[in-house]
Amino acid sequence: MRPTRYPPRRNRRRRREPQHYHGTTATSAGAASRNAGRPDHGTIYTGEIRTAGTMLYQAGSVIDSLFGSGTVTFATTFSQTEPGVIHLVTKTARLFTPTGVLTGTISADIHVVSATHSVVTHGKMTLRGISAGQRHHRLIGTFAGTGNPMTTHYTFGYSATYR
């Protein structure tokens, strides 16, 4: 028969004092680098799905450096600010990734060069995570690209910061 130990051993945790480095704690330095975000870039291929009144519905595929392959959808209205320039604004953009969904706003200017060629400039996107692994994350960046105004097929290259 084995002798029993009285009282039974319990896991005891020691309290550690924070380490100080020249007036700052070790945790505050790590928090600053974590909030800086990670650089991200990718390519979006979109095309028109349908129109309903003044709304234009677009969808496409995404190839992203952090998330891999995904899908994007958005509904937008166009406004012409000057001849040959169309301003695009949407507040319903959704980026579907393998780790979750990001949603937010996209805006850009489309410069129509000819009937079959246009250039997209001044593109801005601000997306926030709403599901799964993307919750509490943001993707903020800029984009530019080219497309065909007759077929509404566009290719965008973007660079962003993922936080």
C-alpha positions in Angstrom: 0.0 0.0 0.0 1.3 3.4 -1.0 1.3 6.3 1.4 -1.0 9.1 0.5 0.0 12.7 0.6 -1.9 15.0 2.8 -2.9 17.7 1.8 -3.1 16.9 -1.9 -0.9 18.9 -4.2 -2.5 21.6 -6.2 -1.2 23.6 -9.1 0.1 26.7 -7.7 0.8 29.6 -10.0 3.3 32.3 -9.2 2.5 35.9 -9.9 5.1 37.4 -12.1 6.1 41.0 -11.9 6.2 42.8 -15.3 9.7 43.4 -16.7 10.6 47.0 -17.2 12.7 48.2 -20.0 13.6 51.9 -19.8 10.3 53.0 -18.4 8.0 50.8 -20.6 6.7 47.4 -19.9 7.4 44.4 -22.1 3.6 44.1 -22.9 3.2 47.6 -24.2 5.9 47.2 -26.8 4.3 44.0 -28.1 0.9 45.7 -28.3 2.2 48.5 -30.5 3.6 46.1 -33.1 0.5 43.9 -33.0 -1.7 46.9 -33.8 0.4 47.9 -36.8 -1.3 45.4 -39.0 0.0 43.1 -41.8 0.5 44.2 -45.4 -1.8 42.5 -47.8 -2.3 42.6 -51.6 -4.3 40.8 -54.2 -6.2 40.8 -57.5 -10.0 41.1 -58.0 -11.8 40.0 -61.2 -15.4 41.3 -61.4 -18.2 41.3 -63.8 -21.8 42.5 -63.9 -24.5 40.0 -62.8 -27.6 42.1 -63.3 -29.0 45.6 -63.2 -32.2 46.7 -61.4 -33.1 50.3 -62.0 -30.0 52.4 -61.2 -28.4 49.6 -59.2 -25.6 47.5 -60.8 -24.8 44.2 -59.1 -21.3 42.9 -59.6 -19.6 39.7 -58.4 -16.2 38.1 -58.9 -13.2 36.2 -57.7 -10.4 37.3 -55.4 -6.8 36.0 -55.2 -5.4 37.3 -51.9 -1.9 37.0 -50.4 -3.1 36.4 -46.9 -6.5 34.6 -47.4 -6.0 32.7 -50.7 -8.9 32.4 -53.0 -12.2 34.1 -52.3 -15.3 35.8 -53.7 -16.5 39.4 -53.8 -20.0 40.8 -54.3 -21.3 44.4 -54.3 -24.2 46.5 -55.5 -23.5 50.0 -56.6 -24.8 53.1 -58.2 -22.9 55.3 -60.6 -22.7 59.1 -60.8 -21.1 61.1 -63.5 -19.1 64.0 -62.1 -17.5 65.2 -65.3 -17.5 64.0 -69.0 -15.8 60.6 -69.3 -15.5 60.0 -65.5 -17.9 57.9 -63.5 -17.8 57.8 -59.7 -18.6 54.5 -58.1 -19.7 54.2 -54.5 -21.0 51.1 -52.7 -21.6 50.5 -49.0 -22.6 46.8 -49.5 -19.3 45.2 -50.6 -18.7 41.7 -49.2 -15.5 39.8 -49.4 -15.9 36.1 -48.7 -12.7 34.3 -47.6 -12.0 30.8 -46.3 -11.7 32.3 -42.8 -14.9 34.4 -42.8 -16.6 37.4 -44.3 -15.6 41.1 -44.5 -18.1 43.8 -45.4 -17.8 47.6 -46.0 -17.5 50.4 -48.4 -15.7 50.8 -51.8 -15.3 53.9 -53.9 -13.4 54.7 -57.1 -13.4 56.8 -60.3 -13.8 55.1 -63.7 -12.2 57.0 -66.6 -13.8 55.8 -69.8 -11.1 55.9 -72.5 -13.0 54.3 -75.3 -16.1 52.1 -75.8 -14.0 49.0 -74.9 -11.4 50.3 -72.4 -11.6 52.2 -69.1 -9.2 52.9 -66.3 -10.1 52.7 -62.6 -8.3 55.2 -60.3 -8.6 56.6 -56.7 -10.0 53.3 -55.4 -10.5 53.1 -51.7 -11.8 50.2 -49.6 -12.7 49.8 -45.9 -13.9 46.4 -44.9 -14.7 45.0 -41.4 -15.0 41.4 -40.4 -18.5 40.2 -39.5 -18.2 36.4 -39.2 -16.1 33.5 -38.1 -12.3 34.2 -38.0 -12.7 37.7 -39.5 -14.7 39.2 -36.6 -13.0 42.3 -35.1 -10.6 42.5 -38.1 -10.3 45.3 -40.8 -8.9 45.4 -44.3 -8.2 49.0 -45.3 -6.5 49.8 -48.6 -6.4 51.3 -52.1 -6.9 49.8 -55.6 -6.7 50.5 -59.3 -7.4 48.6 -62.4 -8.7 48.4 -66.0 -11.8 47.1 -67.6 -14.3 47.1 -70.4 -17.3 49.4 -70.0 -19.3 47.4 -72.6 -19.0 44.0 -70.9 -18.4 45.5 -67.4 -15.5 43.1 -66.7 -12.9 44.7 -64.6 -9.6 43.6 -63.0 -8.4 45.4 -59.9 -5.0 45.2 -58.1 -5.1 46.2 -54.5 -2.8 46.8 -51.6 -4.1 47.0 -48.0 -3.4 46.6 -44.3 -5.1 43.8 -42.5 -5.6 44.4 -38.7 
